[in-house]
Amino acid sequence: MAKSCKGLATELVKCLSESDCVKVENRPYRECAKEKSPHISSECVGLRETYFNCKRGQVDMRARIRGNKGY
């Protein structure tokens, strides 16, 4: 279960690395992930939300019994 969100994490990092926040402004990934839509694309925002829900599903006991949904 610990690896179920790994693919989403790599996609999010790849998306953030292509954003202006990282390329132009040379800010760290963690800081750019917290930004709103003008600095990062809507695709990255969607990936961030999906990754958050995946990580939250790992902590939720009901989801831990059933397993994470295949996002």
C-alpha positions in Angstrom: 0.0 0.0 0.0 2.9 2.4 0.5 3.8 2.2 -3.2 0.2 2.8 -4.4 0.7 6.6 -4.7 4.2 6.4 -6.1 3.2 6.8 -9.7 1.1 9.9 -8.9 4.0 11.4 -7.1 6.4 11.0 -10.0 3.8 12.4 -12.4 3.3 15.4 -10.1 7.1 16.0 -9.9 7.3 15.7 -13.7 4.5 18.2 -14.2 5.9 20.6 -11.7 9.4 20.5 -13.3 7.9 21.7 -16.5 6.0 24.6 -14.9 7.2 28.2 -14.9 7.4 28.1 -11.1 10.3 25.7 -11.2 11.8 26.6 -14.6 11.7 30.4 -14.5 11.5 31.3 -10.9 13.9 28.5 -9.7 11.7 27.8 -6.7 11.7 24.4 -4.9 9.1 21.7 -5.8 7.5 21.7 -2.4 6.9 25.5 -2.5 5.5 25.3 -6.1 3.2 22.5 -5.2 1.5 24.8 -2.7 0.9 27.5 -5.3 -2.4 28.3 -6.9 -3.3 28.1 -10.6 -1.4 31.1 -12.1 2.0 29.7 -11.4 1.3 26.1 -12.2 -1.0 24.5 -14.8 -4.5 23.1 -14.1 -3.1 19.6 -14.9 -0.6 19.9 -12.0 -3.4 21.2 -9.7 -5.4 18.1 -10.6 -2.5 15.8 -10.0 -1.8 17.4 -6.7 -5.4 16.9 -5.5 -5.4 13.3 -6.7 -2.1 12.6 -4.9 -3.5 14.2 -1.7 -6.6 12.0 -1.9 -4.4 8.9 -2.4 -2.2 9.8 0.6 -5.3 10.5 2.7 -6.7 7.1 1.7 -3.6 5.4 3.1 -4.3 6.9 6.6 -8.1 6.4 6.5 -8.8 3.1 8.3 -11.8 2.3 6.1 -9.7 2.7 3.0 -6.8 0.7 4.5 -9.0 -2.3 4.8 -10.4 -2.0 1.3 -7.2 -0.7 -0.3 -6.7 2.5 -2.2 -8.8 3.2 -5.3 -7.0 2.9 -8.6 -6.6 6.6 -9.4 
